[in-house]
């Protein structure tokens, strides 16, 4: 059965600079509840400070982290820079090294060269504040598999309890395209999704999301029109504004807060914690309650093995009655999946949500063909389902 193409599940007003002053008091109140701050530092933001051995960037970052800890907030860092540092090391050791487009194998080797040096830079700067640094390298499976995901979460929580700061990066030394999370914009969003009351800060080379030379102060809903104005990555990076907007979609649905801002100095984080109009804020006052842990995992998990297409009655039951999805409401399916896999749910061409399925595609097909009484059984329990 062919899968229909569909646009994003958003169709809001024209792109415009939102009135930040109206939302600022609500934002400031929400920031007072924050328990975790994830600081993502992009490749092009960190590389100049790696190249400059006298840079105060990491010492300023250590000051910010110490301030967060003393304020009762748990800091987590998602850091790029391993490949860039590997290149710098290679240039120093091999005077005839020529900068070129690198292969996957070369990138893996450069990451291997640079990762330990990167963590040493963090460790040296943070040691002056008596803050232990812990390196964590992850791959896609750590987020797809719920057991792996929970183990990673428990490790991060234990480190936080020890007042250590996790510095997280993708395990580029061994990651292939099939194993990669993708980029550190996505990785930071996945890490932010692990805990309630989280604020994701993306330090980058620009002052925020810019449209026609004007910074957008505040976004509470993501539309296709924003994506049309988003750019790809700058030289040396692999993310870009489009991936940041994709991450912002998930952050908003999680009820979390996000900001994209200039990474010239980590001191900007002090202003962000006060809710100042720096960078571009992603925040919605409509999210009254924190999303449950399992549903956050579902929301941020990108490993989808199939799709279900449901009828109008099932759609209304999911949206209006917070019901489980029953077999009787399924019109067709697409894909090959097993019990426990994550699948997407569509009504016509609109994506409604996703969830953990209770049957394989073969079992589901048997039910659909037989039209037995079993068609009243739950395909996805409401606790294992999230609407988008």
WOHUZI-V738705 format. One record per run of one state. SS is the DSSP state (helix for helix, strand for strand, loop for the rest). FROM is the first residue (numbers start at 1). TO is the last residue. If there is no record, write none. Layout:
ss=SS from=FROM to=TO
ss=SS from=FROM to=TO
This chain:
ss=loop from=1 to=19
ss=helix from=20 to=31
ss=loop from=32 to=35
ss=strand from=36 to=41
ss=loop from=42 to=42
ss=helix from=43 to=51
ss=loop from=52 to=56
ss=helix from=57 to=70
ss=loop from=71 to=73
ss=strand from=74 to=79
ss=loop from=80 to=81
ss=helix from=82 to=93
ss=loop from=94 to=103
ss=helix from=104 to=127
ss=loop from=128 to=132
ss=strand from=133 to=138
ss=loop from=139 to=140
ss=helix from=141 to=144
ss=loop from=145 to=145
ss=helix from=146 to=161
ss=loop from=162 to=164
ss=strand from=165 to=170
ss=loop from=171 to=183
ss=helix from=184 to=192
ss=loop from=193 to=197
ss=strand from=198 to=204
ss=loop from=205 to=209
ss=strand from=210 to=211
ss=loop from=212 to=213
ss=strand from=214 to=215
ss=loop from=216 to=217
ss=strand from=218 to=219
ss=loop from=220 to=223
ss=helix from=224 to=229
ss=loop from=230 to=240
ss=helix from=241 to=254
ss=loop from=255 to=256
ss=strand from=257 to=262
ss=loop from=263 to=267
ss=helix from=268 to=273
ss=loop from=274 to=279
ss=strand from=280 to=282
ss=loop from=283 to=292
ss=helix from=293 to=300
ss=loop from=301 to=305
ss=strand from=306 to=310
ss=loop from=311 to=311
ss=helix from=312 to=321
ss=loop from=322 to=324
ss=strand from=325 to=326
ss=helix from=327 to=329
ss=strand from=330 to=335
ss=loop from=336 to=341
ss=strand from=342 to=347
ss=loop from=348 to=349
ss=strand from=350 to=356
ss=loop from=357 to=360
ss=helix from=361 to=370
ss=loop from=371 to=372
ss=helix from=373 to=376
ss=loop from=377 to=377
ss=strand from=378 to=380
ss=loop from=381 to=381
ss=helix from=382 to=384
ss=strand from=385 to=387
ss=loop from=388 to=388
